[in-house]
Amino acid sequence: MKEDKKQFDRLLVDSLENPAHINPETTYYDEKYKSALIDCLKKRNLYSSFKKRELPENSRNPHMLSIASSSRLCYLYFQEKNILFEKGLSVGFRSTKAQLDAFDESKGIYYECKCHEIFDKHQKLWKSYQNRLSECFGIHGQIKDEEIELSLQDFGIDDCKLRGNSIYELHFDMKQLLCHLLGLEKNGGGKLQYIFFTPSEKLIKENDWCLNLYKKLHTEIEVIWNSPVINKMIDKANITLCEPLEIEIQNIDDFVLDSIK
């Protein structure tokens, strides 16, 4: 899985027409790009949104310098639009928040952006979520080692096209989706749209492993979006689960690069 992630990141680099200021081996941008990115964020008073988790000034290789940083790609994609980044929503207990990449207040759309995260091993929900899961989805799950075990069948999904039985074994982070839906429900509803940043379509088709990965991801999303349990919940909570977008990385205007002299 780790090697696939590295291969994927290299495909992203190869997709760019002008891979300047990036190390093709590490697939991270250099210090000049880092300084330019921080300057761009500061000019829009956005640096505080990314400083702590994504782009600490004194960190050698902060996550936001990765070619596959969904936070950076999200920022570049929306550019000068009136967007709030790193939007947190209370999920209904303690100070726990669902963190979304962006929010367009004028459209009422929350955005969650993904890139190479589809290779990650997804975390499980803590048992503290159990009451909210029961309240909003009508499901309980089994507690094991302080975590909630949830199956696809819990959500009315019985599809042989998906690998495994646990929601945590998918490429798509279903656990995070549940957190986002709990956050939207607590905050009066709204629209939720996923954006997947991808290598070029040409390179995806030339690499069978990558093409098969996206076929699996598309199947997972289709099945989850049709879950009767999820659809019952979002209908009641006034939530719209929008059709996901896929954006090829070379089609994003990197204005940070343009600002480097």
Phi and psi in degrees as GROMACS dihedral restraints (atoms count N, CA, C in turn):
[ dihedral_restraints ]
;  ai    aj    ak    al  type     phi  dphi    fc
    3     4     5     6     1   -64.8    20    10
    4     5     6     7     1   -41.0    20    10
    6     7     8     9     1   -66.7    20    10
    7     8     9    10     1   -39.1    20    10
    9    10    11    12     1   -59.9    20    10
   10    11    12    13     1   -38.1    20    10
   12    13    14    15     1   -64.3    20    10
   13    14    15    16     1   -41.4    20    10
   15    16    17    18     1   -65.9    20    10
   16    17    18    19     1   -41.9    20    10
   18    19    20    21     1   -61.6    20    10
   19    20    21    22     1   -40.1    20    10
   21    22    23    24     1   -62.6    20    10
   22    23    24    25     1   -44.7    20    10
   24    25    26    27     1   -62.3    20    10
   25    26    27    28     1   -36.2    20    10
   27    28    29    30     1   -68.6    20    10
   28    29    30    31     1   -33.1    20    10
   30    31    32    33     1   -65.0    20    10
   31    32    33    34     1   -35.8    20    10
   33    34    35    36     1   -63.3    20    10
   34    35    36    37     1   -44.3    20    10
   36    37    38    39     1   -61.2    20    10
   37    38    39    40     1   -45.9    20    10
   39    40    41    42     1   -65.7    20    10
   40    41    42    43     1   -19.6    20    10
   42    43    44    45     1   -76.0    20    10
   43    44    45    46     1   -22.5    20    10
   45    46    47    48     1   -77.8    20    10
   46    47    48    49     1   138.2    20    10
   48    49    50    51     1   -73.6    20    10
   49    50    51    52     1   -31.8    20    10
   51    52    53    54     1  -132.5    20    10
   52    53    54    55     1    81.6    20    10
   54    55    56    57     1   -79.7    20    10
   55    56    57    58     1    55.6    20    10
   57    58    59    60     1   -78.0    20    10
   58    59    60    61     1   150.9    20    10
   60    61    62    63     1    60.9    20    10
   61    62    63    64     1    26.6    20    10
   63    64    65    66     1  -130.0    20    10
   64    65    66    67     1   137.7    20    10
   66    67    68    69     1   -83.6    20    10
   67    68    69    70     1   116.1    20    10
   69    70    71    72     1   -66.1    20    10
   70    71    72    73     1   -18.2    20    10
   72    73    74    75     1   -85.4    20    10
   73    74    75    76     1   -48.7    20    10
   75    76    77    78     1   -83.2    20    10
   76    77    78    79     1   -22.2    20    10
   78    79    80    81     1    60.9    20    10
   79    80    81    82     1    31.8    20    10
   81    82    83    84     1  -115.4    20    10
   82    83    84    85     1   146.6    20    10
   84    85    86    87     1   -75.6    20    10
   85    86    87    88     1   159.2    20    10
   87    88    89    90     1   -88.5    20    10
   88    89    90    91     1  -175.8    20    10
   90    91    92    93     1   -67.1    20    10
   91    92    93    94     1   -32.3    20    10
   93    94    95    96     1   -63.7    20    10
   94    95    96    97     1   -42.9    20    10
   96    97    98    99     1   -65.9    20    10
   97    98    99   100     1   -40.4    20    10
   99   100   101   102     1   -58.5    20    10
  100   101   102   103     1   -47.4    20    10
  102   103   104   105     1   -62.6    20    10
  103   104   105   106     1   -41.3    20    10
  105   106   107   108     1   -66.6    20    10
  106   107   108   109     1   -39.0    20    10
  108   109   110   111     1   -64.3    20    10
  109   110   111   112     1   -45.8    20    10
  111   112   113   114     1   -61.8    20    10
  112   113   114   115     1   -41.1    20    10
  114   115   116   117     1   -61.6    20    10
  115   116   117   118     1   -43.4    20    10
  117   118   119   120     1   -62.6    20    10
  118   119   120   121     1   -42.2    20    10
  120   121   122   123     1   -66.2    20    10
  121   122   123   124     1   -40.2    20    10
  123   124   125   126     1   -66.3    20    10
  124   125   126   127     1   -35.8    20    10
  126   127   128   129     1   -63.0    20    10
  127   128   129   130     1   -28.3    20    10
  129   130   131   132     1  -102.5    20    10
  130   131   132   133     1    12.4    20    10
  132   133   134   135     1    54.9    20    10
  133   134   135   136     1    40.7    20    10
  135   136   137   138     1  -111.5    20    10
  136   137   138   139     1    -9.3    20    10
  138   139   140   141     1   -60.5    20    10
  139   140   141   142     1   -34.6    20    10
  141   142   143   144     1   -61.4    20    10
  142   143   144   145     1   -25.9    20    10
  144   145   146   147     1   -70.9    20    10
  145   146   147   148     1   -26.9    20    10
  147   148   149   150     1  -112.5    20    10
  148   149   150   151     1   -14.6    20    10
  150   151   152   153     1   -59.7    20    10
  151   152   153   154     1   -45.5    20    10
  153   154   155   156     1   -70.6    20    10
  154   155   156   157     1   -49.9    20    10
  156   157   158   159     1   -97.2    20    10
  157   158   159   160     1   -34.5    20    10
  159   160   161   162     1  -107.1    20    10
  160   161   162   163     1   -30.9    20    10
  162   163   164   165     1  -146.1    20    10
  163   164   165   166     1    61.1    20    10
  165   166   167   168     1   -63.0    20    10
  166   167   168   169     1   135.9    20    10
  168   169   170   171     1   -62.0    20    10
  169   170   171   172     1   -34.7    20    10
  171   172   173   174     1   -95.4    20    10
  172   173   174   175     1     3.4    20    10
  174   175   176   177     1   -82.0    20    10
  175   176   177   178     1   140.0    20    10
  177   178   179   180     1   -70.5    20    10
  178   179   180   181     1   -50.5    20    10
  180   181   182   183     1  -127.8    20    10
  181   182   183   184     1    69.4    20    10
  183   184   185   186     1   -62.8    20    10
  184   185   186   187     1   151.9    20    10
  186   187   188   189     1   -56.9    20    10
  187   188   189   190     1   -32.3    20    10
  189   190   191   192     1   -69.7    20    10
  190   191   192   193     1   -11.6    20    10
  192   193   194   195     1   -88.6    20    10
  193   194   195   196     1    -5.9    20    10
  195   196   197   198     1   -68.9    20    10
  196   197   198   199     1   142.4    20    10
  198   199   200   201     1   -56.3    20    10
  199   200   201   202     1   -28.1    20    10
  201   202   203   204     1  -100.5    20    10
  202   203   204   205     1    12.3    20    10
  204   205   206   207     1   -65.3    20    10
  205   206   207   208     1   112.5    20    10
  207   208   209   210     1   -67.4    20    10
  208   209   210   211     1   -28.9    20    10
  210   211   212   213     1   -66.7    20    10
  211   212   213   214     1   -44.5    20    10
  213   214   215   216     1   -65.6    20    10
  214   215   216   217     1   -44.6    20    10
  216   217   218   219     1   -65.0    20    10
  217   218   219   220     1   -35.9    20    10
  219   220   221   222     1   -62.8    20    10
  220   221   222   223     1   -46.1    20    10
  222   223   224   225     1   -61.2    20    10
  223   224   225   226     1   -45.4    20    10
  225   226   227   228     1   -66.0    20    10
  226   227   228   229     1   -39.7    20    10
  228   229   230   231     1   -63.7    20    10
  229   230   231   232     1   -43.2    20    10
  231   232   233   234     1   -84.6    20    10
  232   233   234   235     1   -18.3    20    10
  234   235   236   237     1    46.7    20    10
  235   236   237   238     1  -120.0    20    10
  237   238   239   240     1   -91.5    20    10
  238   239   240   241     1    10.8    20    10
  240   241   242   243     1   -68.3    20    10
  241   242   243   244     1   158.4    20    10
  243   244   245   246     1   -78.4    20    10
  244   245   246   247     1    78.6    20    10
  246   247   248   249     1  -119.1    20    10
  247   248   249   250     1   138.6    20    10
  249   250   251   252     1   -95.1    20    10
  250   251   252   253     1   126.0    20    10
  252   253   254   255     1   -99.8    20    10
  253   254   255   256     1   153.9    20    10
  255   256   257   258     1    53.3    20    10
  256   257   258   259     1    58.6    20    10
  258   259   260   261     1   -86.3    20    10
  259   260   261   262     1   123.9    20    10
  261   262   263   264     1  -102.0    20    10
  262   263   264   265     1   138.0    20    10
  264   265   266   267     1  -125.5    20    10
  265   266   267   268     1   130.8    20    10
  267   268   269   270     1   -62.8    20    10
  268   269   270   271     1   136.4    20    10
  270   271   272   273     1   -95.4    20    10
  271   272   273   274     1    -1.9    20    10
  273   274   275   276     1   111.4    20    10
  274   275   276   277     1     5.0    20    10
  276   277   278   279     1  -151.7    20    10
  277   278   279   280     1   144.5    20    10
  279   280   281   282     1    50.6    20    10
  280   281   282   283     1  -143.0    20    10
  282   283   284   285     1  -104.0    20    10
  283   284   285   286     1    14.4    20    10
  285   286   287   288     1   -64.9    20    10
  286   287   288   289     1   132.8    20    10
  288   289   290   291     1  -127.5    20    10
  289   290   291   292     1   146.7    20    10
  291   292   293   294     1   -88.6    20    10
  292   293   294   295     1   126.0    20    10
  294   295   296   297     1  -101.1    20    10
  295   296   297   298     1   120.3    20    10
  297   298   299   300     1  -110.9    20    10
  298   299   300   301     1   151.9    20    10
  300   301   302   303     1   -69.9    20    10
  301   302   303   304     1   -34.6    20    10
  303   304   305   306     1  -158.4    20    10
  304   305   306   307     1   158.8    20    10
  306   307   308   309     1  -143.2    20    10
  307   308   309   310     1   125.4    20    10
  309   310   311   312     1  -101.1    20    10
  310   311   312   313     1   100.3    20    10
  312   313   314   315     1   -64.2    20    10
  313   314   315   316     1   -34.2    20    10
  315   316   317   318     1   -66.8    20    10
  316   317   318   319     1   -28.7    20    10
  318   319   320   321     1  -103.7    20    10
  319   320   321   322     1   -11.3    20    10
  321   322   323   324     1    67.2    20    10
  322   323   324   325     1    31.3    20    10
  324   325   326   327     1  -111.3    20    10
  325   326   327   328     1   127.5    20    10
  327   328   329   330     1   -97.3    20    10
  328   329   330   331     1   140.8    20    10
  330   331   332   333     1  -120.1    20    10
  331   332   333   334     1   136.1    20    10
  333   334   335   336     1  -119.7    20    10
  334   335   336   337     1   123.0    20    10
  336   337   338   339     1  -107.8    20    10
  337   338   339   340     1   142.6    20    10
  339   340   341   342     1  -135.6    20    10
  340   341   342   343     1   150.9    20    10
  342   343   344   345     1  -139.1    20    10
  343   344   345   346     1  -100.4    20    10
  345   346   347   348     1   -84.2    20    10
  346   347   348   349     1     5.2    20    10
  348   349   350   351     1   -61.8    20    10
  349   350   351   352     1   -17.4    20    10
  351   352   353   354     1   -67.6    20    10
  352   353   354   355     1    -7.2    20    10
  354   355   356   357     1   -96.3    20    10
  355   356   357   358     1   -10.1    20    10
  357   358   359   360     1   -73.3    20    10
  358   359   360   361     1   153.2    20    10
  360   361   362   363     1   -83.1    20    10
  361   362   363   364     1   120.6    20    10
  363   364   365   366     1   -84.3    20    10
  364   365   366   367     1   140.3    20    10
  366   367   368   369     1   -72.1    20    10
  367   368   369   370     1   157.2    20    10
  369   370   371   372     1   -95.1    20    10
  370   371   372   373     1   157.3    20    10
  372   373   374   375     1   -71.7    20    10
  373   374   375   376     1   137.6    20    10
  375   376   377   378     1   -73.8    20    10
  376   377   378   379     1   156.4    20    10
  378   379   380   381     1   -63.0    20    10
  379   380   381   382     1   -18.3    20    10
  381   382   383   384     1   -64.2    20    10
  382   383   384   385     1   -17.1    20    10
  384   385   386   387     1   -83.5    20    10
  385   386   387   388     1    -8.1    20    10
  387   388   389   390     1   -59.9    20    10
  388   389   390   391     1   -43.9    20    10
  390   391   392   393     1   -62.9    20    10
  391   392   393   394     1   -40.4    20    10
  393   394   395   396     1   -69.5    20    10
  394   395   396   397     1   -36.0    20    10
  396   397   398   399     1   -63.4    20    10
  397   398   399   400     1   -42.2    20    10
  399   400   401   402     1   -65.9    20    10
  400   401   402   403     1   -43.0    20    10
  402   403   404   405     1   -64.7    20    10
  403   404   405   406     1   -43.0    20    10
  405   406   407   408     1   -96.2    20    10
  406   407   408   409     1   -33.8    20    10
  408   409   410   411     1  -110.9    20    10
  409   410   411   412     1   -13.3    20    10
  411   412   413   414     1    72.1    20    10
  412   413   414   415     1    25.2    20    10
  414   415   416   417     1  -124.7    20    10
  415   416   417   418     1   159.2    20    10
  417   418   419   420     1  -120.6    20    10
  418   419   420   421     1   -51.0    20    10
  420   421   422   423     1    77.0    20    10
  421   422   423   424     1   161.5    20    10
  423   424   425   426     1   -98.2    20    10
  424   425   426   427     1   137.8    20    10
  426   427   428   429     1   -89.2    20    10
  427   428   429   430     1   128.0    20    10
  429   430   431   432     1  -142.9    20    10
  430   431   432   433     1   121.1    20    10
  432   433   434   435     1    52.9    20    10
  433   434   435   436     1    46.2    20    10
  435   436   437   438     1    70.3    20    10
  436   437   438   439     1     6.7    20    10
  438   439   440   441     1  -119.2    20    10
  439   440   441   442     1   156.4    20    10
  441   442   443   444     1   -97.0    20    10
  442   443   444   445     1   120.7    20    10
  444   445   446   447     1   -85.0    20    10
  445   446   447   448     1   124.4    20    10
  447   448   449   450     1  -128.8    20    10
  448   449   450   451     1   134.1    20    10
  450   451   452   453     1  -104.9    20    10
  451   452   453   454     1   163.2    20    10
  453   454   455   456     1   -62.0    20    10
  454   455   456   457     1   -34.3    20    10
  456   457   458   459     1   -63.4    20    10
  457   458   459   460     1   -28.1    20    10
  459   460   461   462     1   -59.2    20    10
  460   461   462   463     1   -25.4    20    10
  462   463   464   465     1  -107.0    20    10
  463   464   465   466     1    19.0    20    10
  465   466   467   468     1    72.3    20    10
  466   467   468   469     1    20.6    20    10
  468   469   470   471     1  -103.8    20    10
  469   470   471   472     1   116.2    20    10
  471   472   473   474     1  -133.9    20    10
  472   473   474   475     1    73.5    20    10
  474   475   476   477     1  -123.3    20    10
  475   476   477   478     1   119.9    20    10
  477   478   479   480     1   -70.5    20    10
  478   479   480   481     1   -10.8    20    10
  480   481   482   483     1   -75.2    20    10
  481   482   483   484     1   -15.9    20    10
  483   484   485   486     1   -95.9    20    10
  484   485   486   487     1   143.4    20    10
  486   487   488   489     1   -77.3    20    10
  487   488   489   490     1   142.7    20    10
  489   490   491   492     1    67.5    20    10
  490   491   492   493     1  -171.3    20    10
  492   493   494   495     1  -124.2    20    10
  493   494   495   496     1   -24.4    20    10
  495   496   497   498     1   -81.1    20    10
  496   497   498   499     1   144.4    20    10
  498   499   500   501     1   -68.2    20    10
  499   500   501   502     1   -17.5    20    10
  501   502   503   504     1   -85.2    20    10
  502   503   504   505     1    -3.5    20    10
  504   505   506   507     1   -98.0    20    10
  505   506   507   508     1     5.1    20    10
  507   508   509   510     1   -87.9    20    10
  508   509   510   511     1   162.0    20    10
  510   511   512   513     1   -69.3    20    10
  511   512   513   514     1   -40.1    20    10
  513   514   515   516     1   -75.8    20    10
  514   515   516   517     1   134.8    20    10
  516   517   518   519     1   -83.1    20    10
  517   518   519   520     1    87.3    20    10
  519   520   521   522     1   -70.3    20    10
  520   521   522   523     1   -32.6    20    10
  522   523   524   525     1   -59.1    20    10
  523   524   525   526     1   -43.5    20    10
  525   526   527   528     1   -66.1    20    10
  526   527   528   529     1   -38.2    20    10
  528   529   530   531     1   -57.7    20    10
  529   530   531   532     1   -44.3    20    10
  531   532   533   534     1   -60.6    20    10
  532   533   534   535     1   -41.7    20    10
  534   535   536   537     1   -63.1    20    10
  535   536   537   538     1   -43.0    20    10
  537   538   539   540     1   -62.4    20    10
  538   539   540   541     1   -42.4    20    10
  540   541   542   543     1   -65.8    20    10
  541   542   543   544     1   -37.7    20    10
  543   544   545   546     1   -64.1    20    10
  544   545   546   547     1   -39.1    20    10
  546   547   548   549     1   -65.8    20    10
  547   548   549   550     1   -44.2    20    10
  549   550   551   552     1   -64.7    20    10
  550   551   552   553     1   -41.3    20    10
  552   553   554   555     1   -60.1    20    10
  553   554   555   556     1   -43.0    20    10
  555   556   557   558     1   -68.0    20    10
  556   557   558   559     1   -25.8    20    10
  558   559   560   561     1  -105.1    20    10
  559   560   561   562     1    21.3    20    10
  561   562   563   564     1    89.7    20    10
  562   563   564   565     1    11.5    20    10
  564   565   566   567     1    94.8    20    10
  565   566   567   568     1  -165.2    20    10
  567   568   569   570     1   136.6    20    10
  568   569   570   571     1  -174.5    20    10
  570   571   572   573     1  -106.6    20    10
  571   572   573   574     1   143.2    20    10
  573   574   575   576     1  -127.2    20    10
  574   575   576   577     1   125.9    20    10
  576   577   578   579     1  -130.5    20    10
  577   578   579   580     1   132.2    20    10
  579   580   581   582     1   -93.3    20    10
  580   581   582   583     1   139.5    20    10
  582   583   584   585     1  -121.6    20    10
  583   584   585   586     1   124.5    20    10
  585   586   587   588     1  -108.9    20    10
  586   587   588   589     1   120.7    20    10
  588   589   590   591     1   -91.7    20    10
  589   590   591   592     1   127.6    20    10
  591   592   593   594     1  -126.7    20    10
  592   593   594   595     1   163.2    20    10
  594   595   596   597     1   -64.4    20    10
  595   596   597   598     1   175.5    20    10
  597   598   599   600     1   -64.0    20    10
  598   599   600   601     1   148.5    20    10
  600   601   602   603     1   -57.4    20    10
  601   602   603   604     1   -37.3    20    10
  603   604   605   606     1   -59.8    20    10
  604   605   606   607     1   -47.7    20    10
  606   607   608   609     1   -70.2    20    10
  607   608   609   610     1   -34.0    20    10
  609   610   611   612     1   -61.1    20    10
  610   611   612   613     1   -45.7    20    10
  612   613   614   615     1   -68.7    20    10
  613   614   615   616     1   -27.3    20    10
  615   616   617   618     1   -80.6    20    10
  616   617   618   619     1   -12.1    20    10
  618   619   620   621     1  -121.2    20    10
  619   620   621   622     1   104.1    20    10
  621   622   623   624     1   -57.1    20    10
  622   623   624   625     1   -39.7    20    10
  624   625   626   627     1   -61.0    20    10
  625   626   627   628     1   -36.8    20    10
  627   628   629   630     1   -76.3    20    10
  628   629   630   631     1   -39.6    20    10
  630   631   632   633     1   -61.9    20    10
  631   632   633   634     1   -43.4    20    10
  633   634   635   636     1   -66.4    20    10
  634   635   636   637     1   -34.7    20    10
  636   637   638   639     1   -59.1    20    10
  637   638   639   640     1   -47.6    20    10
  639   640   641   642     1   -71.0    20    10
  640   641   642   643     1   -30.5    20    10
  642   643   644   645     1   -62.6    20    10
  643   644   645   646     1   -43.3    20    10
  645   646   647   648     1   -64.8    20    10
  646   647   648   649     1   -43.3    20    10
  648   649   650   651     1   -61.4    20    10
  649   650   651   652     1   -43.6    20    10
  651   652   653   654     1   -62.3    20    10
  652   653   654   655     1   -39.6    20    10
  654   655   656   657     1   -65.0    20    10
  655   656   657   658     1   -44.3    20    10
  657   658   659   660     1   -59.2    20    10
  658   659   660   661     1   -46.7    20    10
  660   661   662   663     1   -63.3    20    10
  661   662   663   664     1   -43.1    20    10
  663   664   665   666     1   -59.9    20    10
  664   665   666   667     1   -44.8    20    10
  666   667   668   669     1   -68.6    20    10
  667   668   669   670     1   -43.2    20    10
  669   670   671   672     1   -66.3    20    10
  670   671   672   673     1   -41.7    20    10
  672   673   674   675     1   -63.7    20    10
  673   674   675   676     1   -21.9    20    10
  675   676   677   678     1   -99.7    20    10
  676   677   678   679     1     7.0    20    10
  678   679   680   681     1   -60.1    20    10
  679   680   681   682     1   125.3    20    10
  681   682   683   684     1   -64.1    20    10
  682   683   684   685     1   -33.0    20    10
  684   685   686   687     1   -68.8    20    10
  685   686   687   688     1   -44.8    20    10
  687   688   689   690     1   -67.1    20    10
  688   689   690   691     1   -41.7    20    10
  690   691   692   693     1   -66.6    20    10
  691   692   693   694     1   -35.0    20    10
  693   694   695   696     1   -64.2    20    10
  694   695   696   697     1   -41.2    20    10
  696   697   698   699     1   -66.4    20    10
  697   698   699   700     1   -47.4    20    10
  699   700   701   702     1   -70.5    20    10
  700   701   702   703     1   -30.8    20    10
  702   703   704   705     1   -63.6    20    10
  703   704   705   706     1   -43.1    20    10
  705   706   707   708     1   -69.5    20    10
  706   707   708   709     1   -33.2    20    10
  708   709   710   711     1   -93.7    20    10
  709   710   711   712     1     4.7    20    10
  711   712   713   714     1    60.4    20    10
  712   713   714   715     1    44.9    20    10
  714   715   716   717     1  -112.8    20    10
  715   716   717   718     1   137.0    20    10
  717   718   719   720     1  -110.4    20    10
  718   719   720   721     1   122.5    20    10
  720   721   722   723     1   -95.3    20    10
  721   722   723   724     1   100.3    20    10
  723   724   725   726     1   -73.6    20    10
  724   725   726   727     1   160.9    20    10
  726   727   728   729     1   -65.4    20    10
  727   728   729   730     1   130.2    20    10
  729   730   731   732     1   -65.0    20    10
  730   731   732   733     1   153.7    20    10
  732   733   734   735     1  -107.1    20    10
  733   734   735   736     1   147.4    20    10
  735   736   737   738     1  -121.7    20    10
  736   737   738   739     1   124.9    20    10
  738   739   740   741     1  -120.1    20    10
  739   740   741   742     1   120.7    20    10
  741   742   743   744     1   -72.0    20    10
  742   743   744   745     1   133.4    20    10
  744   745   746   747     1   -60.7    20    10
  745   746   747   748     1   -32.1    20    10
  747   748   749   750     1   -72.3    20    10
  748   749   750   751     1   -12.1    20    10
  750   751   752   753     1   -91.5    20    10
  751   752   753   754     1     2.8    20    10
  753   754   755   756     1   -94.8    20    10
  754   755   756   757     1   128.5    20    10
  756   757   758   759     1   -76.4    20    10
  757   758   759   760     1   111.6    20    10
  759   760   761   762     1   -88.8    20    10
  760   761   762   763     1    86.8    20    10
  762   763   764   765     1   -70.6    20    10
  763   764   765   766     1   -16.5    20    10
  765   766   767   768     1   -66.2    20    10
  766   767   768   769     1   -43.6    20    10
  768   769   770   771     1   -59.1    20    10
  769   770   771   772     1   -42.1    20    10
  771   772   773   774     1   -64.0    20    10
  772   773   774   775     1   -23.3    20    10
  774   775   776   777     1   -84.9    20    10
  775   776   777   778     1    -9.8    20    10
  777   778   779   780     1   -81.3    20    10
  778   779   780   781     1   123.9    20    10
